[in-house]
Amino acid sequence: MTDYPAPKMSALCRSLTRDGRTVQVDIYADGEDGWLLEVVDEYGNSTVWDDPFPTEQGALDEVMETINEVGIGSVLGPEPGAGHQNEDI
C-alpha cells in the first residue's frame, strides 16, 4: 500500500454559518502550485470546485462570493434519507 502525504491545508480554512446553516471550507494545495476548494456541509456532503485556484485567497474569495450572492443553500447537499439534491444549485 502506498502512503500519501497529508495535503497541505491553507490557514484560510474555516467554518462559515449563514441562515443557521454551517459549512466547513477547506482549501488545500494540489501539489502543482494550485489550490483546491472543497465545502463540506453539516451532513458530510462535499462540494468540490473542478478547477484549482492560483492562490488560497482566490479560493476563499470564490466561496464567499458564491455564498453571499447565491446563498449557503448552493453548497448544501441533501439531508440523510432525503434522496434529492438541493434546489439552489
C-alpha positions as CSV (number, residue, x, y, z in Angstrom):
1,M,0.0,0.0,0.0
2,T,1.3,3.5,-0.9
3,D,1.2,6.1,1.8
4,Y,0.4,9.5,0.5
5,P,1.4,12.6,2.5
6,A,-1.4,14.6,4.0
7,P,-2.4,17.6,1.9
8,K,-1.1,21.0,2.8
9,M,-4.1,22.8,4.3
10,S,-4.4,26.6,4.0
11,A,-4.6,28.8,7.0
12,L,-7.7,30.3,5.4
13,C,-9.8,27.1,6.1
14,R,-12.8,27.9,8.2
15,S,-16.3,27.2,9.3
16,L,-19.0,29.5,7.8
17,T,-22.5,30.0,9.2
18,R,-25.3,31.7,7.3
19,D,-29.0,31.5,7.9
20,G,-28.5,28.9,10.7
21,R,-26.6,26.5,8.4
22,T,-22.9,25.8,8.8
23,V,-20.3,24.5,6.3
24,Q,-16.6,23.8,6.5
25,V,-14.5,25.5,3.9
26,D,-11.3,23.5,3.1
27,I,-8.6,24.9,0.9
28,Y,-5.6,22.7,0.2
29,A,-2.6,22.6,-2.1
30,D,-3.0,20.5,-5.2
31,G,0.8,19.7,-5.4
32,E,1.2,21.6,-8.6
33,D,1.2,25.3,-7.4
34,G,-2.6,25.5,-7.2
35,W,-5.2,25.4,-4.5
36,L,-8.3,23.2,-4.3
37,L,-11.6,24.3,-2.8
38,E,-14.0,21.9,-1.0
39,V,-17.0,22.8,1.1
40,V,-18.4,20.1,3.4
41,D,-21.9,20.6,4.8
42,E,-23.4,19.6,8.1
43,Y,-24.4,16.2,6.7
44,G,-21.0,15.4,5.3
45,N,-21.9,16.2,1.7
46,S,-19.0,17.6,-0.3
47,T,-18.9,20.2,-3.0
48,V,-15.6,20.5,-4.8
49,W,-14.7,23.1,-7.4
50,D,-13.4,21.5,-10.6
51,D,-10.5,23.8,-11.3
52,P,-7.7,24.7,-9.0
53,F,-7.2,28.4,-8.0
54,P,-3.8,30.1,-8.4
55,T,-4.0,31.4,-4.8
56,E,-5.5,30.4,-1.4
57,Q,-7.2,33.8,-1.2
58,G,-8.7,33.3,-4.7
59,A,-10.3,30.1,-3.5
60,L,-11.7,31.8,-0.4
61,D,-13.0,34.7,-2.3
62,E,-14.8,32.4,-4.7
63,V,-16.7,30.5,-2.0
64,M,-17.5,33.7,-0.1
65,E,-18.9,35.3,-3.3
66,T,-20.9,32.2,-4.0
67,I,-22.4,32.1,-0.6
68,N,-23.0,35.8,-0.4
69,E,-24.6,36.1,-3.9
70,V,-26.4,32.7,-4.3
71,G,-26.9,31.7,-0.7
72,I,-25.5,29.0,1.5
73,G,-28.0,26.5,0.1
74,S,-25.9,26.4,-3.1
75,V,-23.3,24.4,-1.3
76,L,-25.6,22.2,0.8
77,G,-26.4,18.6,-0.2
78,P,-29.4,16.6,0.7
79,E,-30.2,15.6,4.3
80,P,-29.6,11.9,5.0
81,G,-32.5,10.0,3.7
82,A,-33.9,12.9,1.8
83,G,-33.0,11.3,-1.6
84,H,-32.8,14.6,-3.6
85,Q,-30.4,17.4,-4.3
86,N,-30.9,20.9,-3.0
87,E,-32.8,23.2,-5.4
88,D,-30.4,26.2,-5.2
89,I,-27.7,24.7,-7.5
